[in-house]
Amino acid sequence: MTAGTERNASRVEGVPSPAGPQAKPGWPEVAVALGVYLVLVAALGLWMVNTGDEQAALRGIVGMAANGAIGVVALLAAVALRIRDFRAFGFRATEPKWVAVGVALGVVAVGLSFIVEGVYFHFITEVNTQADFQAAASGGALSLLVLLVAGALLTPLGEEVVFRGVIATALNRHGAWAGVLGSAVIFAAAHGPSVIFFDALMVGILIGVLYRKTGSLWPALAVHVVYNGLHLVTYSML
C-alpha cells in the first residue's frame, strides 16, 4: 500500500480518522474530561468541607490551586484517549489583537457581574460562597499574591482547558448555540447553585463567543485571568 493510499484509507467519505491531524474532540473526550474533573472536584470539596473555618484562607488558596491542577489532569485524560495533539484542544497561536479583546472582555465581564449580583441579591439571600477567597485576599500582601497566582492564573488555566479546550471544541461541531451556550451552561453548573452560577454563565458565554471566533485558548484565558484577578483584588479591599 502506498503512502497516498494509506492517507486515503484513514478517511471514510472525507471524514478524518480520530487519530488524524484534523481530528477534533467529540463526546468521548467530553465524557472523560468532565468525568475526571467532577470526581476530583468532589474530592476537593470533601476536603474543604472537613477543614475548619480557622483555616479559611488556606482553603481558599488550596482550593483555587487544586482546581487548576484538576483541570489540567482532566485535559490530559482527554488527550490520552484518542487525539494526542494539543492543537486540537485550542492550543493554537492567535493574533495579539484577540488577546487584547480578551483583556477588554474580562473588564467588561467584571462590570456585568456587579449587575448580575445586584439583581440576584435583590431577590435572593444566600450564604457567602466566596468567604474563603475573601479571607485569603484580605490576609496580607503575601496571601493575596499567592491567591492571585492560584486563582487568577492556575484556576483559569485549569477551567479553560476543560470547558473550552475540550467541551466547547466538541460542542462547536454542532453549531454556535451548542458550542457557546452549551459549554457556558456546563461551565456554570460546575460552579454550583448560587449567584456564581449566573456569573459563570455570563462569563462562559462571552468566552465561548471569543473562543468560537478564534479557535484559540489564549484569548479565552485572557478574559478569565482578568476577570478572576480583578475580583480577587476587589476582595482584598472588603
URQUI-V180374 format. One line per field, one symbol per residue. phi: phi as a letter, one per 20 degrees, with the letter a starting at -180 (. if undefined). Layout:
# URQUI-V180374
phi->???
This chain:
# URQUI-V180374
phi->.fffffffffcdlneffgeffefcgcfgfffffffffffffffffffffedfffdgffgfffgffffffffffffffffffbdebfffdnecfbfgfffffffffffffffffffgfffgffdcdbffedfffffffeeoffffffffffedcffgfffffefdgefffffffdoffffeffffffgfffenebgfgffffffffffffffffemcffffffgfffffffffffgfef
